[in-house]
Amino acid sequence: MPRSPRGGLARILARLLGRGERRPARRSTSGPRPARTTPPRGHRTSPQSATLAGRSEQSGRRDDAGASTAPTVTGSVRELLTPLRRTAPTHEGAHGAQASGLTSPLTLERIEAMLTGPMGYAVERRQEEGHLFLVGNWDDFPFVIEEPEEHEGWLLVSGDATQPLPLGEREEIGASVNDWNRDKFFPTVAVVDTPMGPLVRTTYLVDLTDGVSDAQLRLHLETALSACTQALSQVGPLLPEL
């Protein structure tokens, strides 16, 4: 019987929530930083990503009673999450195909080319037990960008806080994390257990198995990096220090 393409998602989620042994080993604060001549905040200057970050906050709002319906996504986000229809190539050739927004399968090579080419970032390719992934730093936060194992066509962007949580703050930070997840459509934030101690982790996971155009891929990456760095910067103790 063919394996369901979603059959191993439980393993992915277990890794993201700190129950796998591999994820913490991938983190390195010495990884490459975005290749910018200005401070590493370039991904926040994109009008598209800034707009989407705002919409992610608005679309995830729920009333105080806790609505059971899913948040409504409108505008560019809906277009982003719905791959464009594939059409047959025309006599215009490759340039015409690119201009029309044809979708192609997601690969790590495409992700790397987009990050290091049009987006102008520096990332490093690494391999662990035969699995290839990309690492880089955004606003000094270490990130991993990859196609999850056994799930070709899925895009996974995850970033960690730079320091483990102070002793005694896990419960309070956990409440702040819950507030974020309740109010925002993406990314997902969690407190995970690592060999260094409890750590705040953000994740952006999307199914692109139907294919993705270059424009959609760039928008996903901009949105993921911008939203994840925003979450890592904002999630913190709910009460001010005395």
N, CA, C and O of each residue as an XYZ file, in Angstrom:
968
protein
N       0.852     -1.200      0.000
C       0.000      0.000      0.000
C       0.880      1.240      0.000
O       1.800      1.320      0.814
N       0.638      2.218     -0.884
C       1.470      3.426     -0.917
C       1.398      4.177      0.395
O       0.349      4.231      1.037
N       2.513      4.754      0.787
C       2.561      5.530      2.027
C       1.868      6.862      1.835
O       2.078      7.546      0.833
N       1.038      7.226      2.806
C       0.356      8.513      2.748
C       1.377      9.627      2.823
O       2.298      9.551      3.636
N       1.246     10.689      1.982
C       2.210     11.796      2.036
C       2.187     12.531      3.351
O       3.129     13.260      3.662
N       1.124     12.360      4.145
C       1.036     13.025      5.435
C       1.337     12.068      6.590
O       1.249     12.448      7.758
N       1.695     10.822      6.253
C       1.835      9.817      7.291
C       2.912     10.105      8.308
O       2.792      9.676      9.455
N       3.971     10.821      7.933
C       5.062     11.069      8.861
C       5.038     12.434      9.497
O       6.020     12.828     10.126
N       3.946     13.180      9.359
C       3.901     14.524      9.933
C       4.020     14.498     11.446
O       4.518     15.447     12.052
N       3.561     13.409     12.058
C       3.687     13.314     13.511
C       5.150     13.355     13.922
O       5.490     13.934     14.954
N       6.022     12.743     13.120
C       7.448     12.763     13.442
C       8.022     14.165     13.284
O       8.858     14.602     14.075
N       7.555     14.866     12.241
C       8.021     16.244     12.055
C       7.629     17.096     13.251
O       8.455     17.826     13.799
N       6.360     17.002     13.658
C       5.883     17.808     14.775
C       6.597     17.425     16.064
O       6.881     18.287     16.896
N       6.890     16.139     16.235
C       7.618     15.724     17.433
C       8.996     16.362     17.474
O       9.446     16.800     18.533
N       9.682     16.420     16.310
C      10.984     17.068     16.260
C      10.871     18.551     16.572
O      11.678     19.101     17.321
N       9.863     19.194     15.989
C       9.719     20.633     16.192
C       9.417     20.963     17.640
O       9.794     22.031     18.122
N       8.742     20.064     18.341
C       8.393     20.305     19.733
C       9.460     19.793     20.687
O       9.231     19.705     21.894
N      10.630     19.453     20.146
C      11.757     19.127     21.000
C      11.812     17.698     21.466
O      12.616     17.368     22.339
N      10.959     16.811     20.896
C      10.981     15.426     21.335
C      11.875     14.559     20.465
O      12.014     13.363     20.717
N      12.489     15.156     19.431
C      13.438     14.406     18.614
C      14.851     14.759     19.020
O      15.093     15.835     19.568
N      15.787     13.863     18.757
C      17.148     14.102     19.209
C      17.972     14.868     18.204
O      19.088     15.276     18.525
N      17.470     15.084     16.991
C      18.320     15.643     15.949
C      18.265     17.155     15.876
O      19.282     17.800     15.621
N      17.099     17.726     16.096
C      16.932     19.150     15.845
C      17.884     20.036     16.631
O      18.480     20.928     16.028
N      18.073     19.851     17.948
C      18.970     20.772     18.645
C      20.385     20.760     18.094
O      21.073     21.780     18.146
N      20.831     19.629     17.567
C      22.204     19.534     17.079
C      22.434     20.382     15.856
O      23.579     20.671     15.508
N      21.356     20.790     15.188
C      21.513     21.569     13.968
C      21.736     23.042     14.242
O      22.192     23.774     13.364
N      21.423     23.482     15.440
C      21.466     24.907     15.720
C      22.888     25.365     15.941
O      23.660     24.706     16.638
N      23.233     26.480     15.355
C      24.579     27.020     15.549
C      24.531     28.517     15.381
O      24.167     29.022     14.319
N      24.900     29.230     16.435
C      24.910     30.689     16.343
C      26.071     31.201     15.525
O      26.169     32.403     15.275
N      26.957     30.311     15.101
C      28.088     30.734     14.286
C      27.801     30.624     12.803
O      28.694     30.825     11.981
N      26.556     30.304     12.449
C      26.197     30.162     11.047
C      26.273     31.489     10.325
O      26.421     32.531     10.963
N      26.172     31.472      8.995
C      26.313     32.695      8.207
C      25.183     33.663      8.456
O      24.057     33.260      8.750
N      25.483     34.929      8.338
C      24.468     35.963      8.477
C      24.031     36.421      7.098
O      24.760     36.245      6.122
N      22.830     37.016      7.009
C      22.390     37.507      5.705
C      23.418     38.430      5.079
O      24.016     39.262      5.761
N      23.620     38.279      3.767
C      24.653     39.044      3.068
C      24.140     40.433      2.742
O      23.758     40.710      1.606
N      24.133     41.312      3.746
C      23.674     42.684      3.590
C      24.780     43.625      4.018
O      25.567     43.302      4.907
N      24.844     44.793      3.388
C      25.816     45.796      3.809
C      25.290     46.585      4.995
O      26.071     47.227      5.696
N      23.994     46.553      5.234
C      23.377     47.207      6.376
C      23.118     46.160      7.448
O      23.307     44.972      7.184
N      22.689     46.552      8.658
C      22.399     45.559      9.696
C      21.439     44.493      9.180
O      20.614     44.774      8.311
N      21.541     43.245      9.717
C      20.788     42.109      9.162
C      19.304     42.191      9.441
O      18.758     41.366     10.174
N      18.652     43.174      8.865
C      17.212     43.323      9.017
C      16.540     43.465      7.658
O      15.396     43.912      7.574
N      17.242     43.089      6.594
C      16.729     43.327      5.253
C      15.405     42.670      4.982
O      14.584     43.212      4.242
N      15.172     41.494      5.573
C      13.929     40.797      5.288
C      12.724     41.507      5.871
O      11.583     41.196      5.528
N      12.979     42.470      6.762
C      11.849     43.209      7.322
C      11.485     44.435      6.490
O      10.469     45.080      6.748
N      12.308     44.759      5.492
C      12.033     45.955      4.715
C      11.128     45.676      3.530
O      10.732     46.610      2.834
N      10.786     44.407      3.278
C       9.932     44.068      2.150
C       8.509     44.528      2.411
O       7.922     44.125      3.415
N       7.921     45.365      1.537
C       6.528     45.776      1.742
C       5.589     44.589      1.793
O       4.636     44.588      2.573
N       5.847     43.555      0.958
C       4.967     42.394      0.956
C       5.016     41.665      2.285
O       3.974     41.328      2.846
N       6.226     41.415      2.799
C       6.325     40.670      4.043
C       5.783     41.482      5.207
O       5.182     40.922      6.123
N       5.987     42.799      5.185
C       5.448     43.630      6.251
C       3.927     43.608      6.239
O       3.290     43.525      7.289
N       3.348     43.682      5.041
C       1.893     43.630      4.927
C       1.360     42.299      5.413
O       0.373     42.251      6.145
N       2.016     41.203      5.004
C       1.559     39.879      5.406
C       1.711     39.673      6.897
O       0.867     39.032      7.523
N       2.785     40.213      7.484
C       2.951     40.077      8.923
C       1.805     40.750      9.652
O       1.314     40.233     10.656
N       1.372     41.912      9.148
C       0.222     42.576      9.742
C      -1.048     41.790      9.561
O      -1.867     41.702     10.476
N      -1.224     41.207      8.365
C      -2.429     40.425      8.116
C      -2.452     39.156      8.943
O      -3.522     38.683      9.327
N      -1.270     38.593      9.225
C      -1.242     37.381     10.038
C      -1.782     37.672     11.425
O      -2.427     36.821     12.038
N      -1.515     38.889     11.928
C      -2.022     39.250     13.240
C      -3.519     39.462     13.195
O      -4.243     39.016     14.084
N      -3.998     40.163     12.130
C      -5.413     40.456     12.041
C      -6.230     39.213     11.770
O      -7.302     39.038     12.350
N      -5.732     38.327     10.878
C      -6.517     37.168     10.486
C      -6.624     36.149     11.599
O      -7.534     35.320     11.582
N      -5.717     36.185     12.572
C      -5.753     35.195     13.628
C      -6.520     35.640     14.854
O      -6.580     34.895     15.832
N      -7.114     36.835     14.841
C      -7.826     37.327     16.002
C      -9.044     36.466     16.291
O      -9.750     36.043     15.375
N      -9.288     36.206     17.589
C     -10.476     35.490     18.014
C     -11.129     36.293     19.120
O     -10.480     37.105     19.778
N     -12.422     36.061     19.322
C     -13.074     36.790     20.398
C     -12.655     36.188     21.729
O     -12.020     35.135     21.770
N     -13.017     36.868     22.828
C     -12.572     36.451     24.146
C     -13.108     35.087     24.526
O     -12.501     34.388     25.338
N     -14.234     34.697     23.955
C     -14.821     33.410     24.285
C     -14.098     32.269     23.603
O     -14.299     31.109     23.963
N     -13.243     32.581     22.602
C     -12.503     31.540     21.905
C     -13.311     30.944     20.786
O     -13.915     29.887     20.968
N     -13.347     31.593     19.610
C     -14.138     31.095     18.494
C     -13.579     29.783     18.011
O     -12.365     29.580     18.017
N     -14.469     28.873     17.584
C     -14.041     27.555     17.138
C     -13.746     27.523     15.660
O     -13.175     26.547     15.171
N     -14.121     28.572     14.924
C     -13.882     28.577     13.489
C     -12.466     29.017     13.195
O     -11.855     29.752     13.969
N     -11.948     28.556     12.058
C     -10.587     28.915     11.669
C     -10.535     30.371     11.260
O     -11.528     30.893     10.751
N      -9.400     31.058     11.466
C      -9.282     32.451     11.044
C      -9.422     32.574      9.539
O      -8.997     31.691      8.793
N     -10.019     33.669      9.095
C     -10.218     33.912      7.672
C      -8.978     34.551      7.081
O      -8.463     35.534      7.612
N      -8.502     33.992      5.980
C      -7.332     34.525      5.283
C      -7.808     35.159      3.997
O      -8.541     34.533      3.231
N      -7.404     36.392      3.748
C      -7.862     37.104      2.565
C      -6.676     37.650      1.800
O      -5.542     37.627      2.279
N      -6.952     38.140      0.609
C      -5.942     38.851     -0.166
C      -4.768     37.985     -0.553
O      -4.930     36.829     -0.945
N      -3.579     38.558     -0.438
C      -2.369     37.914     -0.929
C      -2.073     36.601     -0.228
O      -1.483     35.705     -0.832
N      -2.469     36.462      1.041
C      -2.179     35.229      1.755
C      -2.888     34.056      1.107
O      -2.306     32.983      0.949
N      -4.161     34.257      0.728
C      -4.895     33.181      0.071
C      -4.242     32.824     -1.259
O      -4.113     31.647     -1.596
N      -3.832     33.838     -2.013
C      -3.164     33.567     -3.282
C      -1.850     32.836     -3.050
O      -1.463     31.969     -3.834
N      -1.168     33.193     -1.966
C       0.101     32.551     -1.644
C      -0.083     31.078     -1.349
O       0.709     30.251     -1.799
N      -1.124     30.740     -0.597
C      -1.315     29.366     -0.165
C      -1.995     28.503     -1.206
O      -2.118     27.295     -1.008
N      -2.439     29.080     -2.307
C      -3.078     28.320     -3.373
C      -2.180     28.358     -4.598
O      -2.156     29.369     -5.300
N      -1.434     27.279     -4.881
C      -0.524     27.293     -6.027
C      -1.250     27.614     -7.319
O      -2.398     27.217     -7.516
N      -0.566     28.340     -8.201
C      -1.137     28.684     -9.484
C      -1.315     27.447    -10.339
O      -0.552     26.489    -10.216
N      -2.328     27.459    -11.214
C      -2.593     26.323    -12.084
C      -1.460     26.149    -13.081
O      -0.964     27.118    -13.657
N      -1.061     24.904    -13.273
C      -0.045     24.603    -14.271
C      -0.658     24.669    -15.662
O      -1.769     24.188    -15.886
N       0.079     25.271    -16.596
C      -0.369     25.345    -17.977
C       0.741     24.858    -18.884
O       1.908     24.830    -18.494
N       0.375     24.478    -20.085
C       1.364     23.957    -21.022
C       2.271     25.077    -21.502
O       1.809     26.205    -21.680
N       3.571     24.790    -21.720
C       4.495     25.808    -22.235
C       4.035     26.326    -23.592
O       3.425     25.589    -24.367
N       4.323     27.570    -23.875
C       3.952     28.179    -25.140
C       5.205     28.473    -25.939
O       6.318     28.182    -25.501
N       5.015     29.060    -27.132
C       6.153     29.366    -27.986
C       7.015     30.473    -27.417
O       8.103     30.731    -27.932
N       6.546     31.145    -26.345
C       7.333     32.220    -25.754
C       8.580     31.685    -25.061
O       9.511     32.440    -24.780
N       8.600     30.372    -24.783
C       9.790     29.782    -24.188
C       9.845     29.993    -22.687
O       8.843     30.284    -22.033
N      11.075     29.831    -22.157
C      11.250     29.865    -20.711
C      10.878     31.214    -20.128
O      10.297     31.281    -19.045
N      11.207     32.295    -20.835
C      10.897     33.622    -20.300
C       9.398     33.804    -20.163
O       8.924     34.349    -19.166
N       8.658     33.358    -21.147
C       7.213     33.478    -21.071
C       6.633     32.619    -19.972
O       5.670     33.015    -19.315
N       7.215     31.430    -19.760
C       6.727     30.554    -18.703
C       6.948     31.185    -17.340
O       6.075     31.139    -16.472
N       8.130     31.779    -17.157
C       8.416     32.412    -15.881
C       7.498     33.599    -15.648
O       7.022     33.811    -14.533
N       7.248     34.377    -16.700
C       6.408     35.558    -16.551
C       4.982     35.175    -16.210
O       4.298     35.918    -15.505
N       4.514     34.023    -16.697
C       3.136     33.622    -16.441
C       2.965     32.978    -15.082
O       1.839     32.659    -14.701
N       4.045     32.772    -14.333
C       3.944     32.229    -12.990
C       3.698     30.743    -12.947
O       2.986     30.271    -12.061
N       4.266     29.976    -13.883
C       4.094     28.532    -13.857
C       4.723     27.954    -12.599
O       5.744     28.447    -12.119
N       4.106     26.907    -12.071
C       4.645     26.268    -10.883
C       5.624     25.168    -11.255
O       5.511     24.548    -12.312
N       6.583     24.937    -10.372
C       7.561     23.864    -10.510
C       7.699     23.180     -9.160
O       7.378     23.779     -8.134
N       8.174     21.931     -9.138
C       8.346     21.240     -7.858
C       9.311     21.988     -6.943
O      10.296     22.569     -7.398
N       9.013     21.961     -5.659
C       9.905     22.572     -4.677
C      11.120     21.674     -4.465
O      10.982     20.463     -4.297
N      12.305     22.273     -4.475
C      13.547     21.557     -4.178
C      14.418     22.432     -3.293
O      14.244     23.650     -3.239
N      15.357     21.800     -2.600
C      16.277     22.572     -1.769
C      17.139     23.483     -2.627
O      17.522     24.570     -2.195
N      17.447     23.040     -3.847
C      18.233     23.872     -4.758
C      17.488     25.156     -5.099
O      18.091     26.229     -5.140
N      16.182     25.058     -5.343
C      15.394     26.261     -5.640
C      15.348     27.188     -4.434
O      15.462     28.405     -4.577
N      15.181     26.617     -3.255
C      15.145     27.435     -2.042
C      16.473     28.171     -1.864
O      16.497     29.371     -1.589
N      17.571     27.441     -2.023
C      18.898     28.049     -1.860
C      19.142     29.124     -2.909
O      19.671     30.191     -2.597
N      18.755     28.843     -4.163
C      18.954     29.822     -5.232
C      18.142     31.085     -4.981
O      18.615     32.187     -5.261
N      16.928     30.943     -4.459
C      16.099     32.113     -4.176
C      16.702     32.941     -3.042
O      16.753     34.168     -3.127
N      17.154     32.276     -1.986
C      17.717     32.991     -0.839
C      19.006     33.719     -1.198
O      19.197     34.871     -0.810
N      19.888     33.058     -1.933
C      21.200     33.638     -2.233
C      21.197     34.508     -3.480
O      22.122     35.291     -3.693
N      20.155     34.376     -4.313
C      20.070     35.166     -5.533
C      19.232     36.411     -5.345
O      19.735     37.418     -4.847
N      17.948     36.371     -5.734
C      17.104     37.569     -5.659
C      16.989     38.155     -4.254
O      16.903     39.373     -4.106
N      16.985     37.301     -3.208
C      16.797     37.811     -1.855
C      18.101     38.292     -1.225
O      18.065     39.026     -0.237
N      19.260     37.893     -1.775
C      20.539     38.442     -1.353
C      21.041     38.010      0.005
O      21.748     38.777      0.659
N      20.706     36.807      0.460
C      21.159     36.327      1.759
C      22.282     35.306      1.604
O      22.450     34.709      0.541
N      23.039     35.115      2.665
C      24.079     34.087      2.704
C      23.599     32.954      3.598
O      23.275     33.176      4.765
N      23.554     31.754      3.063
C      23.183     30.576      3.834
C      24.226     29.494      3.598
O      25.000     29.558      2.643
N      24.236     28.512      4.468
C      25.185     27.405      4.371
C      24.417     26.100      4.244
O      23.462     25.854      4.980
N      24.841     25.272      3.306
C      24.216     23.960      3.138
C      24.942     22.954      4.034
O      26.171     22.892      4.058
N      24.154     22.175      4.762
C      24.717     21.151      5.635
C      24.001     19.823      5.402
O      22.934     19.765      4.790
N      24.618     18.770      5.904
C      24.055     17.429      5.757
C      24.180     16.681      7.068
O      25.218     16.730      7.728
N      23.116     15.988      7.441
C      23.109     15.196      8.663
C      22.413     13.881      8.386
O      21.221     13.853      8.081
N      23.148     12.804      8.490
C      22.605     11.463      8.235
C      21.932     11.393      6.865
O      20.867     10.796      6.712
N      22.567     12.007      5.884
C      22.062     11.965      4.523
C      21.008     12.997      4.195
O      20.585     13.088      3.043
N      20.564     13.784      5.175
C      19.517     14.786      4.948
C      20.152     16.161      4.783
O      20.893     16.615      5.654
N      19.861     16.825      3.664
C      20.404     18.151      3.379
C      19.466     19.231      3.894
O      18.245     19.078      3.850
N      20.044     20.325      4.383
C      19.251     21.454      4.855
C      20.115     22.700      4.793
O      21.329     22.613      4.605
N      19.488     23.863      4.951
C      20.177     25.148      4.920
C      20.140     25.775      6.303
O      19.154     25.639      7.027
N      21.222     26.465      6.670
C      21.262     27.178      7.940
C      21.709     28.610      7.679
O      22.447     28.884      6.733
N      21.250     29.510      8.528
C      21.625     30.911      8.439
C      21.124     31.651      9.657
O      20.328     31.112     10.426
N      21.577     32.878      9.845
C      21.161     33.713     10.962
C      20.384     34.908     10.443
O      20.799     35.562      9.486
N      19.251     35.192     11.080
C      18.470     36.387     10.793
C      18.250     37.103     12.116
O      17.715     36.528     13.064
N      18.668     38.369     12.172
C      18.643     39.129     13.427
C      19.328     38.345     14.544
O      18.893     38.392     15.695
N      20.388     37.632     14.209
C      21.183     36.825     15.135
C      20.475     35.562     15.606
O      21.041     34.806     16.396
N      19.250     35.311     15.141
C      18.554     34.077     15.494
C      18.950     32.970     14.514
O      18.906     33.192     13.304
N      19.335     31.788     14.998
C      19.710     30.692     14.097
C      18.483     30.043     13.471
O      17.514     29.731     14.164
N      18.529     29.839     12.148
C      17.407     29.267     11.405
C      17.845     28.018     10.654
O      19.000     27.896     10.246
N      16.908     27.095     10.477
C      17.054     25.943      9.595
C      15.940     26.015      8.560
O      14.776     26.213      8.910
N      16.294     25.855      7.284
C      15.329     25.883      6.180
C      15.502     24.586      5.408
O      16.614     24.247      5.003
N      14.408     23.857      5.200
C      14.551     22.521      4.641
C      13.236     22.005      4.068
O      12.166     22.574      4.282
N      13.363     20.899      3.330
C      12.245     20.015      3.049
C      12.320     18.899      4.080
O      13.328     18.194      4.125
N      11.298     18.705      4.910
C      11.376     17.657      5.932
C      11.620     16.287      5.311
O      11.179     16.002      4.197
N      12.326     15.454      6.048
C      12.587     14.105      5.568
C      11.274     13.374      5.295
O      10.316     13.482      6.061
N      11.246     12.630      4.190
C      10.088     11.846      3.762
C       8.905     12.725      3.369
O       7.797     12.219      3.195
N       9.117     14.020      3.228
C       8.029     14.921      2.835
C       8.536     15.917      1.800
O       8.587     17.121      2.049
N       8.908     15.398      0.642
C       9.332     16.264     -0.444
C       8.180     17.181     -0.841
O       7.025     16.763     -0.912
N       8.520     18.430     -1.096
C       7.503     19.387     -1.488
C       6.938     20.199     -0.342
O       6.166     21.130     -0.572
N       7.303     19.873      0.888
C       6.911     20.691      2.038
C       8.049     21.663      2.346
O       9.223     21.299      2.269
N       7.697     22.889      2.691
C       8.682     23.889      3.098
C       8.604     24.061      4.605
O       7.536     24.339      5.150
N       9.729     23.896      5.274
C       9.799     24.060      6.722
C      10.877     25.078      7.058
O      12.048     24.889      6.731
N      10.471     26.158      7.713
C      11.391     27.190      8.197
C      11.242     27.234      9.713
O      10.137     27.429     10.218
N      12.337     27.056     10.440
C      12.262     27.082     11.901
C      13.433     27.879     12.457
O      14.562     27.775     11.977
N      13.140     28.674     13.477
C      14.157     29.510     14.106
C      14.093     29.398     15.614
O      13.017     29.221     16.185
N      15.239     29.501     16.259
C      15.349     29.384     17.713
C      15.766     30.707     18.335
O      16.420     31.533     17.699
N      15.374     30.891     19.594
C      15.921     31.984     20.383
C      17.415     31.742     20.590
O      17.882     30.606     20.507
N      18.151     32.801     20.858
C      19.605     32.672     20.985
C      20.028     32.117     22.340
O      21.123     31.571     22.469
N      19.166     32.251     23.357
C      19.514     31.797     24.695
C      18.381     30.966     25.282
O      17.213     31.235     25.003
N      18.710     29.951     26.100
C      17.657     29.206     26.800
C      16.956     30.097     27.810
O      17.473     31.145     28.196
N      15.778     29.670     28.231
C      14.993     30.465     29.166
C      15.644     30.478     30.546
O      16.198     29.466     30.975
N      15.584     31.617     31.249
C      16.093     31.660     32.622
C      15.288     30.728     33.521
O      14.121     30.441     33.254
N      15.923     30.266     34.579
C      15.236     29.399     35.529
C      14.032     30.122     36.121
O      14.121     31.287     36.509
N      12.923     29.428     36.184
C      11.728     29.991     36.793
C      10.836     30.773     35.852
O       9.763     31.218     36.258
N      11.255     30.958     34.578
C      10.447     31.754     33.653
C       9.693     30.910     32.631
O       8.977     31.453     31.790
N       9.847     29.589     32.696
C       9.222     28.761     31.659
C       7.702     28.921     31.644
O       7.105     29.041     30.574
N       7.079     28.923     32.804
C       5.620     29.017     32.851
C       5.145     30.357     32.308
O       4.168     30.419     31.561
N       5.834     31.424     32.681
C       5.435     32.752     32.221
C       5.667     32.911     30.722
O       4.826     33.472     30.019
N       6.807     32.418     30.228
C       7.068     32.468     28.791
C       6.059     31.601     28.053
O       5.611     31.954     26.962
N       5.699     30.457     28.652
C       4.693     29.598     28.037
C       3.365     30.314     27.860
O       2.686     30.115     26.853
N       2.985     31.141     28.823
C       1.751     31.912     28.691
C       1.862     32.921     27.555
O       0.902     33.132     26.814
N       3.037     33.551     27.414
C       3.254     34.489     26.312
C       3.194     33.772     24.969
O       2.647     34.303     24.002
N       3.761     32.556     24.906
C       3.704     31.751     23.687
C       2.258     31.426     23.334
O       1.865     31.522     22.172
N       1.467     31.042     24.331
C       0.062     30.726     24.074
C      -0.696     31.944     23.559
O      -1.550     31.820     22.681
N      -0.389     33.117     24.100
C      -1.028     34.343     23.616
C      -0.692     34.577     22.149
O      -1.564     34.944     21.360
N       0.570     34.367     21.783
C       0.968     34.550     20.384
C       0.193     33.598     19.477
O      -0.383     34.021     18.475
N       0.180     32.321     19.828
C      -0.482     31.337     18.976
C      -1.983     31.564     18.893
O      -2.602     31.227     17.884
N      -2.571     32.124     19.926
C      -4.001     32.399     19.909
C      -4.323     33.597     19.011
O      -5.380     33.640     18.383
N      -3.417     34.557     18.955
C      -3.695     35.798     18.234
C      -3.149     35.828     16.815
O      -3.587     36.657     16.017
N      -2.219     34.963     16.474
C      -1.566     35.031     15.163
C      -1.855     33.773     14.347
O      -1.969     32.671     14.884
N      -1.970     33.970     13.033
C      -2.190     32.849     12.124
C      -0.900     32.066     11.905
O      -0.944     30.845     11.752
N       0.231     32.733     11.887
C       1.537     32.096     11.732
C       2.590     33.054     12.280
O       2.326     34.253     12.365
N       3.772     32.570     12.653
C       4.194     31.175     12.728
C       3.720     30.527     14.017
O       3.154     31.196     14.881
N       3.950     29.221     14.150
C       3.676     28.513     15.394
C       4.878     28.669     16.317
O       6.023     28.505     15.895
N       4.609     28.986     17.578
C       5.668     29.188     18.567
C       5.500     28.156     19.675
O       4.376     27.837     20.063
N       6.604     27.639     20.181
C       6.557     26.646     21.252
C       7.780     26.798     22.138
O       8.805     27.333     21.716
N       7.663     26.321     23.369
C       8.810     26.177     24.264
C       9.228     24.717     24.195
O       8.441     23.831     24.527
N      10.455     24.459     23.769
C      10.928     23.089     23.570
C      12.084     22.795     24.524
O      12.816     23.696     24.934
N      12.227     21.537     24.860
C      13.331     21.098     25.707
C      14.511     20.696     24.834
O      14.373     19.859     23.942
N      15.656     21.284     25.088
C      16.879     20.973     24.349
C      17.984     20.673     25.356
O      17.812     20.925     26.549
N      19.117     20.138     24.895
C      20.232     19.907     25.825
C      20.705     21.176     26.526
O      21.294     21.102     27.604
N      20.454     22.346     25.922
C      20.854     23.606     26.547
C      19.849     24.073     27.580
O      20.158     24.943     28.395
N      18.633     23.501     27.558
C      17.564     23.933     28.431
C      16.346     24.324     27.613
O      16.367     24.192     26.390
N      15.269     24.809     28.263
C      14.064     25.216     27.533
C      14.377     26.364     26.575
O      15.090     27.304     26.927
N      13.834     26.274     25.359
C      14.150     27.243     24.317
C      12.878     27.589     23.562
O      12.039     26.720     23.327
N      12.728     28.853     23.180
C      11.598     29.270     22.350
C      11.919     28.956     20.894
O      12.988     29.316     20.402
N      10.993     28.284     20.201
C      11.186     27.910     18.794
C       9.975     28.349     17.982
O       8.834     28.205     18.420
N      10.237     28.886     16.796
C       9.179     29.270     15.866
C       9.260     28.388     14.627
O      10.352     28.021     14.191
N       8.103     28.047     14.060
C       8.084     27.198     12.865
C       7.043     27.696     11.876
O       5.973     28.176     12.251
N       7.389     27.568     10.606
C       6.503     27.896      9.487
C       6.553     26.688      8.563
O       7.587     26.418      7.952
N       5.444     25.957      8.454
C       5.385     24.719      7.678
C       4.226     24.810      6.700
O       3.098     25.109      7.091
N       4.508     24.549      5.411
C       3.460     24.660      4.396
C       3.648     23.567      3.352
O       4.771     23.212      2.996
N       2.523     23.039      2.868
C       2.506     21.981      1.861
C       2.544     22.608      0.471
O       1.590     23.267      0.055
N       3.650     22.402     -0.245
C       3.800     22.922     -1.602
C       3.991     21.780     -2.597
O       4.651     21.945     -3.623
N       3.409     20.624     -2.287
C       3.605     19.455     -3.142
C       2.960     19.613     -4.512
O       3.324     18.892     -5.441
N       2.016     20.530     -4.664
C       1.417     20.783     -5.973
C       2.284     21.683     -6.836
O       1.937     21.964     -7.983
N       3.404     22.137     -6.298
C       4.283     23.026     -7.042
C       4.165     24.453     -6.551
O       3.203     24.811     -5.872
N       5.154     25.270     -6.900
C       5.178     26.655     -6.454
C       5.941     27.473     -7.482
O       6.963     27.028     -8.005
N       5.448     28.661     -7.769
C       6.154     29.554     -8.687
C       7.278     30.265     -7.942
O       7.332     30.234     -6.713
N       8.172     30.902     -8.689
C       9.256     31.651     -8.055
C       8.709     32.772     -7.180
O       9.212     33.018     -6.084
N       7.673     33.449     -7.673
C       7.098     34.551     -6.896
C       6.487     34.039     -5.599
O       6.646     34.657     -4.547
N       5.784     32.904     -5.675
C       5.186     32.341     -4.465
C       6.252     31.878     -3.482
O       6.120     32.087     -2.277
N       7.315     31.246     -3.994
C       8.380     30.771     -3.119
C       9.036     31.931     -2.388
O       9.292     31.850     -1.187
N       9.308     33.006     -3.110
C       9.921     34.161     -2.459
C       8.989     34.737     -1.397
O       9.438     35.113     -0.314
N       7.700     34.806     -1.702
C       6.753     35.355     -0.740
C       6.663     34.476      0.500
O       6.578     34.989      1.615
N       6.683     33.156      0.320
C       6.687     32.252      1.474
C       7.930     32.468      2.331
O       7.829     32.553      3.555
N       9.098     32.556      1.704
C      10.332     32.722      2.464
C      10.371     34.067      3.176
O      10.766     34.141      4.340
N       9.963     35.132      2.488
C       9.926     36.449      3.121
C       8.987     36.448      4.318
O       9.316     36.970      5.383
N       7.815     35.853      4.126
C       6.824     35.819      5.195
C       7.321     34.998      6.372
O       7.199     35.420      7.522
N       7.884     33.823      6.090
C       8.358     32.948      7.161
C       9.460     33.616      7.973
O       9.404     33.625      9.203
N      10.458     34.172      7.300
C      11.588     34.769      8.007
C      11.175     36.016      8.776
O      11.619     36.228      9.905
N      10.326     36.842      8.168
C       9.881     38.059      8.838
C       9.026     37.736     10.057
O       9.234     38.295     11.134
N       8.049     36.818      9.883
C       7.141     36.492     10.981
C       7.869     35.764     12.107
O       7.600     36.018     13.281
N       8.789     34.860     11.764
C       9.510     34.114     12.798
C      10.433     35.019     13.604
O      10.495     34.896     14.827
N      11.153     35.928     12.944
C      12.020     36.840     13.690
C      11.195     37.784     14.556
O      11.609     38.143     15.658
N      10.027     38.185     14.058
C       9.144     39.028     14.861
C       8.699     38.285     16.113
O       8.710     38.849     17.207
N       8.309     37.025     15.959
C       7.865     36.243     17.110
C       8.994     36.050     18.116
O       8.784     36.209     19.318
N      10.183     35.710     17.638
C      11.308     35.499     18.545
C      11.678     36.777     19.290
O      12.159     36.720     20.422
N      11.457     37.923     18.663
C      11.779     39.205     19.293
C      10.728     39.626     20.309
O      11.044     40.315     21.279
N       9.473     39.214     20.095
C       8.379     39.731     20.908
C       7.947     38.805     22.032
O       7.486     39.275     23.073
N       8.087     37.502     21.843
C       7.652     36.576     22.891
C       8.583     36.713     24.088
O       9.798     36.562     23.961
N       8.004     36.999     25.253
C       8.808     37.198     26.452
C       7.926     37.230     27.675
O       6.727     36.969     27.584
N       8.506     37.547     28.826
C       7.715     37.599     30.056
C       6.555     38.566     29.928
O       6.682     39.631     29.324
N       5.417     38.185     30.504
C       4.232     39.033     30.432
C       4.289     40.162     31.447
O       3.668     41.205     31.245
N       5.025     39.971     32.534
C       5.093     40.975     33.584
C       6.421     41.722     33.504
O       7.456     41.095     33.277
N       6.421     43.041     33.683
C       7.685     43.794     33.650
C       8.554     43.455     34.853
O       8.060     43.091     35.920
N       9.878     43.587     34.650
C      10.799     43.362     35.765
C      10.660     44.483     36.783
O      10.483     45.646     36.420
N      10.739     44.127     38.055
C      10.612     45.114     39.129
C      11.989     45.595     39.560
O      12.099     46.431     40.456
